[in-house]
């Protein structure tokens, strides 16, 4: 039964896209590239390519009669929400939340501090919804946006971590010093429909001369990590040159000259440029926009609820690829998010969806070639642990490492087959030269 669930999960996450011309060799690659025309990867259990590949590109739909038989309350879901609101005694709040969750099957990360709450957790729908409803009964959180998505393989998190945390997001220096409780210091939120309008307006501006634009510009800023962008992004956004949000430095190139080349905000007119910021769920944009506001950027906008909320409301319009998520599912296709009535009917949108699938392809971090399934792995080098996409050929040639330098490192974990994930590093420590 478990095997069948995992197979369905991998089929759901599969995304087949047409190959693009092979790029030049990766600068960190020091071994012979794979033979031309060969696509390699670690197939999921029961994975089928070739004549059945197109079928794997779409999620398998459960017949209505089978769906009715399944207990709705027992289905696992992932729930996310956050809210910036002053909490006088956050540690007492933690105790109250822990008390409510006693006896409920909830795994995930739930952090509280003086600036509010940030929660991502999984569980049976009944328990997951009960906790979110309980939080929203507090008048301070009544208008909080709660987002839910399916977790077909059960829990998406290994255990529950509910505690006080000085920073609700991983940021260098923490976030308690930032004016997160002042809405005027955060970026102005745009509903998914307004965001879509801005994207369409940006596409129009690209076709108009600068004189006709009267100097007004739109800049699309991806406030995520490079490996998230690799899985999927909005068209026209620049790939972030960062692999951890805590080290994000957009808009700071004036202070650090070495950042100028990779900083998409370098040289931007702070008064005449509308900066459209987006991330997975919205919290990173809210946090980082306060930093940019203090740096003088005046026209900051953020996607309300992040990409996950946009895909639910507007579908994949303007979006290419999958959505990376920080839980056991890792990569979700847009179809994971429930199709509301406002989406076009299947008869009118099939050609558009096919075009959307064909215009994006994932790339192997090591050799740059096509990756058939948008799945990540961690570098086998414990001291690197980079999260990256890899084709099966490079994973084998580099023994699970992201580059030849890491392959020669002294502290290596074994190469894991398929989509298995490493345990915590200390599990391997005793057998390594530490």
C-alpha positions, -999 to 999 in steps of 0.1 A, spaced: 0 0 0 28 24 10 46 16 -22 15 25 -42 12 58 -24 48 67 -31 43 57 -68 13 80 -71 32 108 -54 61 106 -78 38 105 -107 20 136 -94 53 154 -91 66 143 -126 69 170 -152 80 162 -188 91 191 -209 108 192 -243 146 193 -243 164 225 -251 198 228 -269 226 215 -247 245 243 -230 282 246 -227 301 227 -200 296 237 -164 327 255 -151 328 233 -120 327 201 -140 360 182 -143 350 149 -159 338 140 -194 302 151 -202 277 124 -209 272 112 -245 252 136 -266 215 129 -267 214 108 -235 190 118 -208 196 102 -175 179 103 -141 170 83 -111 135 69 -119 109 68 -93 96 33 -83 74 22 -112 84 52 -133 77 49 -170 91 70 -198 89 67 -236 54 61 -248 39 65 -213 58 97 -205 31 121 -213 7 103 -189 32 110 -161 32 147 -168 -3 150 -153 -15 141 -119 -36 109 -117 -72 118 -109 -92 97 -84 -126 86 -97 -155 103 -79 -168 71 -65 -134 62 -49 -130 97 -36 -163 95 -18 -152 63 -1 -121 79 14 -126 96 48 -121 133 41 -109 140 76 -82 114 74 -65 128 43 -32 145 50 -27 181 41 0 207 45 -12 240 61 8 273 60 1 307 76 19 336 91 9 369 107 29 399 120 12 410 152 26 421 186 27 393 212 35 405 247 44 371 261 53 348 231 66 320 254 32 318 271 17 317 237 39 287 228 27 269 259 -9 275 250 -4 262 214 14 231 227 -15 224 251 -40 227 223 -21 203 200 -18 176 227 -34 144 212 -35 158 177 -14 144 149 5 175 138 41 176 124 58 207 112 75 240 121 56 266 142 75 296 155 63 325 176 80 356 189 72 392 198 64 399 161 39 372 155 37 336 142 50 316 112 36 281 107 40 252 82 27 219 93 11 186 81 -15 163 95 -49 147 89 -73 173 75 -94 172 107 -65 180 131 -48 204 107 -80 224 102 -88 223 139 -55 240 148 -58 267 121 -94 274 132 -83 276 169 -56 302 160 -80 323 140 -105 325 169 -79 348 185 -90 383 173 -53 391 166 -53 364 139 -89 364 126 -80 378 92 -49 356 86 -46 339 53 -45 301 57 -33 280 28 -39 242 24 -24 218 -1 -26 179 -3 1 157 11 -5 124 -7 22 105 11 13 114 46 32 137 69 55 162 50 75 169 81 93 144 103 82 158 137 66 189 154 88 218 163 68 244 181 88 269 200 99 305 206 123 317 179 140 352 178 135 354 140 104 340 122 126 335 91 162 326 86 179 360 82 214 372 90 212 391 122 176 381 129 145 401 123 135 415 157 152 448 148 132 452 116 99 473 116 78 442 106 48 454 128 45 486 108 25 478 76 37 510 59 73 497 60 63 465 43 57 461 6 21 468 -6 3 435 -11 -13 427 -44 -41 402 -48 -33 374 -74 -56 391 -99 -38 425 -95 -5 407 -97 -15 391 -130 -25 425 -143 10 439 -133 27 410 -151 7 417 -182 15 454 -179 52 445 -176 51 424 -207 35 454 -225 62 478 -213 89 455 -226 75 463 -261 74 500 -256 104 524 -260 117 540 -229 106 574 -240 70 563 -243 72 548 -208 82 582 -194 109 566 -174 86 543 -155 98 507 -151 87 474 -136 112 450 -121 102 414 -111 122 403 -81 124 366 -70 131 367 -32 139 330 -30 169 308 -35 186 297 -68 175 261 -65 139 272 -60 141 293 -92 155 263 -110 123 243 -103 100 271 -114 96 309 -115 76 338 -131 87 346 -166 110 375 -167 125 371 -132 162 369 -128 177 338 -112 187 347 -76 224 343 -69 218 330 -34 213 296 -19 200 307 16 176 335 25 197 345 54 224 357 30 201 376 6 217 409 -3 194 424 -30 197 462 -30 229 462 -9 254 463 -38 262 499 -30 277 487 3 295 457 -12 311 462 -46 315 425 -52 277 421 -52 270 446 -80 272 421 -109 246 397 -94 224 422 -77 192 428 -98 186 461 -79 220 475 -87 216 509 -104 178 508 -102 160 542 -99 145 539 -64 118 564 -71 107 555 -106 109 517 -105 80 495 -93 95 464 -77 73 434 -77 85 409 -51 75 373 -48 83 342 -28 65 309 -20 41 321 7 48 358 12 67 360 44 101 364 30 90 393 8 73 410 38 105 407 58 129 417 31 108 446 19 114 464 52 151 462 45 146 477 10 123 503 24 150 514 48 174 516 18 152 541 1 132 519 -23 98 536 -25 76 515 -48 76 480 -33 48 454 -41 44 419 -30 23 389 -41 -3 384 -14 0 348 -2 30 341 -25 31 319 -55 10 291 -38 -19 315 -34 -14 328 -70 -15 293 -85 -47 285 -66 -64 317 -78 -51 323 -113 -35 291 -124 -1 289 -140 -5 321 -161 30 336 -164 45 308 -143 68 282 -157 78 249 -141 69 236 -106 68 252 -72 96 243 -47 83 238 -11 102 234 21 88 201 32 91 164 22 72 170 -11 99 194 -23 84 201 -58 48 206 -67 33 211 -101 7 239 -105 -20 213 -108 -15 203 -72 -34 235 -62 -71 231 -65 -86 243 -98 -112 269 -89 -142 277 -111 -125 309 -123 -99 289 -142 -106 283 -179 -124 250 -187 -102 221 -198 -114 224 -234 -103 260 -237 -71 257 -217 -55 224 -228 -34 241 -255 -23 268 -231 -13 243 -205 6 222 -230 25 253 -242 33 262 -205 47 227 -200 69 229 -230 86 262 -224 105 253 -193 130 226 -186 151 219 -154 188 218 -157 214 195 -139 236 217 -117 267 198 -127 265 194 -165 236 217 -174 217 191 -193 180 184 -191 165 170 -160 134 150 -168 120 151 -133 123 183 -112 136 167 -80 164 178 -57 191 160 -37 217 171 -12 254 170 -19 270 139 -3 297 161 11 286 168 47 305 201 47 286 213 16 251 197 18 240 219 -12 205 213 -23 206 209 -61 190 193 -91 210 165 -107 206 140 -135 213 104 -126 244 102 -148 261 131 -129 249 118 -95 266 85 -102 298 100 -117 302 124 -88 291 98 -62 262 120 -51 282 152 -49 275 185 -66 310 189 -81 344 173 -84 358 193 -55 331 179 -32 337 144 -45 373 147 -32 362 159 2 371 138 33 336 136 48 312 119 23 279 102 28 270 73 5 252 78 -28 215 73 -23 194 58 -51 162 72 -64 145 99 -43 158 88 -9 169 116 14 198 118 38 193 116 75 208 142 98 245 146 94 254 133 128 240 98 118 270 95 95 295 111 118 307 80 136 318 64 104 336 94 91 369 111 98 356 141 118 
